[in-house]
Amino acid sequence: MKRREFLAGTATTLALLQSGLWPSLGQAASKGRLKQSVARWCFDSIPIEPLCAALLEMGVTGMDLVGPADWPVCRKYGITPAIILGGGGRFLPTEAGSTRRYGKAFGWNKVEHHEQLLETLATVVPGASKAGVPNIIGLFGDREGMSDDEGIRNCVAGLKKAVPILEKYKITMAIEVLNSIVDHIDYQGNHTRFGVEVCKQVGSEYVKLVYDAYHMQIMEGNLISTIRDNIDYIAHIHIAGVPGRNEIDGRQEVNWNAVAKAIADLNFKGYVAHEWVPTGSDALAELRKAVDIITV
């Protein structure tokens, strides 16, 4: 599974979502004051059932970017699909000869994308909401010479059209801020202020941000103050070691336990998700260490 693989765009997935057969998900017991989640793509070498069983034992209650085919197993272990793909945007395949790590972001900053995004969103959201999924992940899109003013204006226009769907089904569009230095060259929503301004202008509690602290440490640092100042516009948080996007241990530059305490002190109700790639031979052992760091 690639990061942001567009599972919700396949015919099989759409059929599952449209069937309305997903029962409400149970909830595992979380440890500490924060709800923790794990990105499926980072641990895709582990089959879904043993991964869910391990998460239950660790006190992790969510899984990010997990496809509907695996939701029944998640439900069996009380694991909530915390944020999924489907109508919020996607990464296009990397073009031949490109040196980019990831392909271009197909998102809300291009007016010509709005119709396709809204059509997919309307298809995915009813089934996701029935299954107890709280968030759909979104992307702002690549800049391609566009000014921030135009990008914000376009994002707001498209997202305002999405609001009636989101509000009807009580599911949040959480749009991700990403770095444009290392991973997502030319991404427009590359600073917190851009994303917050879009959310302010849309003016709905169902349009917020994925505050990806790995990406924002690269772009702007000052994580704790930024989270404190903008917590009302944050629905979901991603974490990973900087540099490298690996374990959140002593080899990298952020004190994640201090960040976790600051988030918990804000009474944050969303998920803090581990979106890092393990480098050790025992991925679950490394995950247990990371979960302990964030358990505050």
N, C-alpha and C positions, 0 to 999 in steps of 0.2 A: 504493500500500500504506500503510495506517495503522499506527502503532505498535501492536504487540500484536494485529494483526489475527488472528482465530482461524482460521488456515489449517488447523490440524489438525482442525477441526470439520466440514470439508466432506466430502461423500461421496467426491469424487474423491481427496482426500488420504488418507482412511481406506482406500480401496481400494488405493492405492499401498503404504501401509504394511503392509497385510495380505497383499499379494502375496508378500512375502519376496524380491523380485527385486533389492533393493539390494545391490550388491557392496561389500566393504570399501573404505573410502576410502584413497587414498594420502595422503601428507603432503608438502607443500611445505617447502622449507628456510627456517627462520626466521632473521631477523637479530637479533643481540644475545641477551641472556639471557632475554628475555620472549617468550612466544608472543602475537602480536597478532591481533586479530580486528576485523571491521567489521560494524556493524549494517546489514543489508540495507535496512531502511526508510529510513535516512538518505541512501542513495545509490540510491534506486529509480528515479531519472531515467536511470541508466546501465543498459543491457541487461546481463543476467547474464554473458554470455560475455566481453565486453570488461572488465567489472568484475573477473572472476576472473583474466583475463590480467594486468591491472594489479596486482592483489594479489600474484600470483606474482612479478612483477618487483620489487615493493616488499619482499618477504620477509614478507608477511602470510600467515598459515597458516590462519586461521579466518574464518567468516562467521556472524554471529548472526541468528536469527529468519528464516532462509531456508526456504522451503517445500520439501517433498519433490520437487515437479516440477522443481526446479532442482538437486537433489543430483547427478544425473549430470554436469552441467556443472562443478559444484564438484569432483567427483572427477577429471574430466579434467585439471584444473589443480592437483590436490593440495590443494585447500582443504577443510577439515573444517567441516561445520555444527556450530559450537561449542556452541550452545545453541538449542533449538527450543521451539515451543509444543506443548502436547498433554497435558492432564490436570493441569496445575499451577495453572490459573486463567486468567482473561481479564478484559478490561475490557468492560463492557456499553456499549451505545450511549448517548451523552449524551441525557438527557431533554429534551424540548421545553421551551424557555424557560430552561433551565439556563445559568448563567454559568460552569460548570465547564469547564476546558480538556479534561478527559477524563471519560468516564463512570465509574460506580462499579466498584470492583474486586470481582470474584467470586472468592473465595479460601477458604482453609482455616479462617478464624476463625468460619465459620457451619457448625454441625453439619449443617444441611439441605443444604449444598452437597456434602458428602462423597461421597455415593453417585454423583452425576454425575461428579465429579472422578475418582474411582477407576475408574469404568467407562471413561472416555476414556483414562485413563492405561494401563489394561490393554490397550486396543486399539492405542495408539500405540507403547508402549515396545518390543515385540518387533522391529518393523521398524526403529525408530530405532537400537536396539542393534546389529542386524545391519549397518546402514550405518555403524557406527563413531561415532555421535553420543554425546558424553560426558555431556550435560546436558539436562534438561527445565527450562524456566523456570517458577517458581511465584510466586504472590501470596498475601499474608496476608489481604487483604480490607479493606473499609471498616469503620470502627469502629461507626458508627450507635449511639452511646451505650454501647457495650460497654466494660467495664473491661479493662485489660491482663491482669489475672489470668485472667479468663474467656476472653479472646482466646487467650492462651498455652495454656490448658487445652484449648480446642477444636482449635487447630492441632495440638497434640501428639497428641490422640486420632485425628485424621484421618490425619496423616502416619505414625503407627505402623502404620496399616492399609496404607499405601502401601509401607512398607519391604520386605515380602516380594517385591513386584513389582520394586522397584528393585534389591534385592540379587540376585535371580535373574538379571537381565539386566545387572547391573553398570553401571547408569546412574544419575546423580545428579539428585535434585530440588534445584535451586538456587533458593531463594526470595528475591525481591528486596526490599530495603529502599528506600523511596521517600520523597520529601519530601511533607509535607502542608501546605506553605505556598504554593507556587507552582503545582505541577502536579497533585497528587493529593490534593485537599482531603478530609480525614477518613480517609485511609489509616491503618490501625492500625500496621503495621510501619514506623514512621517514624523509628526510632532503632536503632542497631546492637544495643543491649542487648536489645531485644525479640526480634530475630531470633536472637541468640546463645542466649538462654534457651530458645527453642523448640528449637533444634538440640541443646542440651545435654540437654534432657529426652527428646527422641526417641532420642538415643544411637546413631545409625547414621552411618557414614562416607558414606552415600549420601543424606543430607539435610543440606545446607549452604546457604550464602547466595550470592546475587549481591550483592556489595558495590558499590552504585552510588555512586561517589565524587562525581559531580555532585550527586546528591540529598543525600548525607550532608554535603557541604560546606555546603549550604543549611541543614540541620537542626542540625549539631553541630560542623562544622569538625574541626580536629585530626586530619586524615586519616592522616598517617604513624603517629602513636602508636596510633590506633584499629586500623589495619590490622596493625601489629606485635602488638598485644595479642590480636587475634582471628583471626589468620591460619589457625588450625586449623579454623575454622568457615566459611571463605571458599572457594568453589569457582570463582568467576568474578568478574571486576571490570569495571565499566563506567566510562568517563570521558567528560567533556564540559566545555566551557568554562563558567565561572560568573562573572557571570550570563549568561543567554541561551541556553545549550545549543548554542553554536556552536563555532567553531574553538578549539583549545587553544593560543592564541597570547598575545602580550603585551598583548592588550586585556582580559584577564580576570584573576582574582585568585589562581589556583593555579599554583604552579611544578610543572608536570607532570613535568618531567625529574627533579626531586628526588623526587617521589612514585614514579616508575618505578624509580629507583635503590634506594629503600627496599624496594619490593616484590621486586625482583630479588635483593637481599641476603638476603631470607627464603627464597630458593630456591623461589619460588612456581611450581607446575607447571600452574596453570590458565591461562586466557586473560585478557589485558587488552584489552578491546574498545572501539573508538571508536564511541560512540553519540551523535554530535553532527551537527547539520545544517549543511552548508556554506553560506556566504553569498556566496562569490566566484563569478565566472563560470566558473572551471575547478575543479570539485569534486575531480578527481583530483590536481591540483597542490596543493590545500589538504591533501588526505589525505596526500600524500607528505611534506609539511612536518611534519604531526602524527606520522606514523610515525617520522620521524627524531628527533623530540623524545623519543619513548618507547623508541627503540632505545638500550639502555644495556648 
